[in-house]
Amino acid sequence: KPRLTLSNFQSVRRDFAFEVGPDVAVEDIVRQIRSVNRELISGVHVFDVFEGGDLAQGHRSIGIEVTLQPRDATLTDADIEAVSSKILLAVEKLGEVRLRG
């Protein structure tokens, strides 16, 4: 295992809920999110998978928590929004994916 390094800066957790089509794998979503910024994103965890309700036939809602751990400075709202936008763009590249309201 790599050596543990701790940060003096507060981590930030951000939740996303994606509606995905039947051909989109949860593992691919997690991989895409991690690839956005490997140094800043310290954790990606699926906390909910839901089917049915008002979702289209065969679609699922995937709830994902992303942990951002800065190493050099406290994150500003603009920093968090920039990373969130990059995450959305990366996940949407997988195909039939949209952010749930």
N, C-alpha and C positions, 0 to 999 in steps of 0.2 A: 504494500500500500504506500501511497505517497505520504510524505511527511505532513503532519497536521499544521496548518498555519491559521491563526486566528486573526480576526480583524477588529480594530477599535471602533468601527463604524456600524451603525444600526442596520440590520437587514430589513428588507421590504418584501412583503408577500402580496402577490396580486393573483386574483382568481379570474379564470376565463371559463366560459361555457360555450362550447362549439356544437352546432348541429352539423352532423356529418352524414354523408351518404353511406350506403352499404359497402362500397368498395374502399373506404378509407379506414386504415388500421390505426388503432390507438397507439401502437408502438411507433408508427411513422410520425404521428403528431408529436409525441414526446421527443423523438429524434430531431425533428425540425426545430422545435423550441430550443433545445439544448444547443443547436448549431448557430443560433442567432448571436450569442456572445458567451463563449465558454468560460471566460474569466469572470464575468459579472453574474451569470446565472449559476447559482450553487445547488439548486434543487428544482425538480419538476416531478410533481406527484399527481396521479389521477385520484380524485376523491369521489367521483360519481359517474355512473353510466346509467342512462335512462332510455327506455324505449316506450313507445306508445303515446298516450295523451294526444296533444295537438301536433305531434311530429308527423311528417310525411311517412308513408309506408316504407319500412325498411331503414329509416333514418334513426340515429341515436343522438342523444345529448351527452357530451363528454365534459365533465367538470374537471378542470386542471388548476392546481395551485403552483405558481412559479415563485421561487425565492430568489431575490436579487441580493447579493452580498458584495457591497463595494469594498475595495481594498485601499483606495487612495483618498477618498473624500465622501462626505455625506451626499446622498443622491438628492437632487432637486426634483420638483414636480415635472419639470421639463425633461430631465433625464429619464424619469420613470415612464413618461408618456412616449418618449422616443423609442425606448426598448419595447414597450407594449405595441406600438405601431409596427415595429420590425417583426415582432412575434406574429401578429395578425397576418402580415404579408407573407411570411414564411409558411404558415399553416394553410393559408388559402391556396398556395401553389400545389397542394396535394390533390386538388380537384374539388369535389362537391363538399365544400366546407363553408360555413358562415358563422359569425359570432351571434350568439343568442342575445336578445334584448335584455 
